[in-house]
Structures are given as structure tokens and as C-alpha cells.
């Protein structure tokens, strides 16, 4: 992964600004790391480790840290791994092998540790299937984990809900049925509902962390698309390729 030229970090009382990315696996994780390094304006991007290792990757500004040894943080982005058992949950070339996957059960623990390390802003990327995006119910905090995270003393909490899309139909019979079901749902996406690439979701996540807003926001796929349209230099409603899907 190659990072583009990084913007100058914003000074904050002389302390380095650090962003923790938890769930830096797969295509979305790769996009989040790239956006955090190239456009976030942070002195350092910390990828949450899958284990107890602490190391540098030879990429300027990117380090690996376990949850129990987090450095002082400015912000945190938690990206849920939809199906940790799926063949495409991690990159096929093993780039993300050192990085932790994130399940719903681990999200609160990560948010609490980041808050204790000084993080003031939280973005959660929690994809939902099509049928849950067709009403307005997804625009509220939808489970106990999200309610508990929103109660932590962050200045700002944003939940992003892009579409959860199916990957290759492989694995055991139950995984095949689940992937087929998600794929069929994807075919039924209304034209008014944008189909977002991992890079677009990552762009909104990092831009949200850079903004100065406060409070709690929940953005579905339509709202994420609206934000992209305000700043995008290309159409949002393009069909993603298999390599782009979250």
C-alpha cells in the first residue's frame, strides 16, 4: 500500500494527533488506511493489532498496536468485519494479516479503550443489508452496543451504514446460502440508493473525523451518498466492481 502526499497535521497543543483504525482488513480496511494516511492530517495512523505485537511497517506514519497498549489518541474509526469466516474477509495477499478483525461483540471494548486513550471522536462503519435500508429505522441507534458506545464521553459519534454486499458464493452450505441471499438483495437495490465503493465509504469516514461537528449522527447509504455528491468529482451511483465492494 502506497500513501499519497500527506496534508500537514493540525497542531493540537504540541501533541501528535493519532487515529486508531480498528478492523483494517479487506478492501474497506485498506481504503481506510489509505485515506487516513493521505488525507486525514494525522501525525500517525495506528492499526489495531490481532494479538500483542507492536511494530512499524516501514510506511511513514503507520504503526501497529494491541488494544492494551494504545498510545494517546485523537480519533478512532471502528469498521465491523461483516463475516470473519468469509474467504474474502481478509486480503488474499495477506497484507492485513497482522490487523484485528472487529465483531459486534468487540466493538464496545475497542471504543472504551480508545476513549480511555484520549480519543474525542468516533466513527463506526456498520454495514447493513438492503432490506434494512429501505425504511428509516436504520437511521437510529439500532442495538445495545451502539447505545453503549454513544454513551461514552466522545465529543462526536457517527455511525455509517453502507450496504452489506455478498462476496463469492463459497464455503459450507450455510455460508453459501447467506452469500447467495445477500447477492440477491444487492440485485434489488433501488436506483435511488447509491452503491458505494470501499474508497467512497472510507473517504466519508475520514472526512467525518476531520470535521468539527459534535453529537451523535447515524448515516445510511443514501445520506452517505448525499455527502459524497457535495464534494465528489465523479458520480456516486456507479456500479462497483467486485474488487470495490465492501
N, C-alpha and C positions, 0 to 999 in steps of 0.2 A: 504494500500500500504506500503510495507516494502522496505526501501532503503538499498542497499548494502554498504559495506565499502567505504567511500568516499576518493578520492585522495586529497592530500594536495592542497589547493588553491595556485595559483601563486601570489606572492606578487606584488602589484601594488601601490607603493608609500605609503604603510601602510594603504591604504583604502580597505575596504571589497569589494570583487567582487560579484556582484549580476547579476543574469539572470532573466529577465522577460519572463514568458511564457503566452502568450495570446491565449485563445482557448484551455485550458487544460481540454477538455471534451471528453467523449467517449474513445474508445480504443487508438486512437492516442494521445490524451491528457494525458492519464495515462502513456503511454510509454515515452512521452516527459518529464514528471515529474520524472519518474524513472531514465531515462538517465541523466537528469540534476543534480539530487541529487547524483547519484552513480559515474558518470564518468565525469561530467563537470568541476570539480575542482573549483566550486564557493563556496564562504562563505555562500551564501544564494540564494535560488530559490524563486522568487516572482511569485505567480499565480495571474493573473488579476481577480478581483472580479466582480461578477454580482450584482452590487449595490455599496453601500458606506461603506461596512464593512471592517475593518482592523483587522486581527486576526492571531494567531498562531495555528497550527494544532496538536501540540504535536509531530511532526516529525522533527527531528533535521534539521535545515536549510531551512524549508519550511514555508512561510508566505503568507498571502492573503492581497492584496492591491487594492483599487479602482484606476481608471485611474487618478483622480485628486490629489492623494496623493502618487504618486510613490516615492520611495526612490532613492538615486543615483544609477545608473545602469552601468553595464559594457557591457551587450549584451541583445538582445531581439529576441525571436522566436515567430512569429505570425502564428498560424495554423488556416486556414479557416475552419469553420463548413460548410460542403457542403450543407446540408439541415437542418436548425434549427428545422423544423417542423417534421422531420422524427422520428419515435418511438425510433430508436437506436442512435439518436444524442447525448444523454446523457447515462451514465451507468445505468443499470437497478436497481442497488442497491443504487443509489443516492449519491455515493461518490463525484461526481463532481457538485453537486447542487449549491455550492457557487461560482463556476467558471463561468466567462463570456464566452458566445459563440462569435465567430467572423464571421461577414459577410463581403462581399466585401466593403460595404458602411462604415464599421467601421475600416477597416484596416489602412487607411491613418491617421486617428485621433490617433490611437494607436501608430503608428510609430512616429508621430510628438511628442507625449507626451514622448515616450521613448527616443527620440533624445534629447529633452529638459532636460531630467533627466540624460543625460550624456552617454547614450549607444553609443558605437562606431561600433558595428557590428550588422547586421540584417539578420535573416534568415526567409523567408516566405515559408510556406508549403501550396501550392495551387494546390490540385489535379485536374487533367483533365481527361475527358473520353477517351476511347481508340481511337476513330476516330480522335481526335485532337493530338494524339501522333504518328500517322503514318507518318507524314511529319516532316520537320524540322522547321515549323512555330512556334511550341511551345517553341523553344529554344531562342526566343527573348522576350522582354517585351511586353505583349500582350494586355494591357489595360491601361487606363489613370491612374488608381490607382497605378499600378506598376511603371509607368513612374514618377509619383509624389513622390513615396517613394524612388525611386532610385536617385532622385534629392536632397534628404535630405543629410546633411553633415555626413553620416556614412563613416567609413573607408572601410568597406566591406559590400556588399549586395549580398545575394544569394537567388534565388528563386528555390525551389524544386517542381517538378511536378510529383508526383506519380500518379498511376491510380486511378481515381474516380470509386469506385465499388458500386454496388447496395446492399442494405440491404434487410430485409424481405419485401415481397410484401403485405403491409398492408396500412391502411389509406383510404382516399377518392379515388374516381376513378382517379383523376388526379395524385395523388401520386402513385397509383398502376401502372399506365401506365409508369410513369417516372422510377420507380424501375425496372419494367419489361424490359424496354428499356436498362437500364444500365446493367442489368444481362445478356441480350442477347449480348451486346457488350463485356462483360467480356469473354463469350464463344469464341469470335472471336479473342482473343489476340494471336498474332503470337508467335511461340515458342521462337523466338529470343528476345521477350520482357519480361523481368523478372516480375513476380508477387510478390510484396514486402509485407511483414508484417508490421504492425504498428511499431513494435520494430525495424525493419531494417531502416525504414524511420526516426525514432527518433534518431537512432544511427548516421546516416549521418548528421542530423540537428545539433546535439550537437558537433560532430567532426568538422563540418564546422565552428562553432562558436569558437572552441578552436584553430583552425588553424590561422596562421599569414598572410594569403593572404589578398589582398586588391582589390578594384574594384568591378565590377558587373558581376555575373555569373548566368546563368539560366540552370538548370539541369533537363532533362526529365527523365522518368523512366529508359531508357537504360543507361544514364550517372550515375544515382544513383546506378544502378546495378554494373556498372564498378568500382565505388568507393568501394562498398562492397566486390567485388571479390579480391581487392588488400589487404584487411585486414581481410576478413571473415574467420571463422574457420568451416563454413558449407556452402553448396550450396545455391545460391541465388534464383535459378529458381524453387524452390519447390512450390507446390500449397498451398496457405494459407487456413487455416480452417476458418469457419465462424466467430470464435472469434478473429481471427487475422486481418481480413480485415479492411481497413481504413474506 
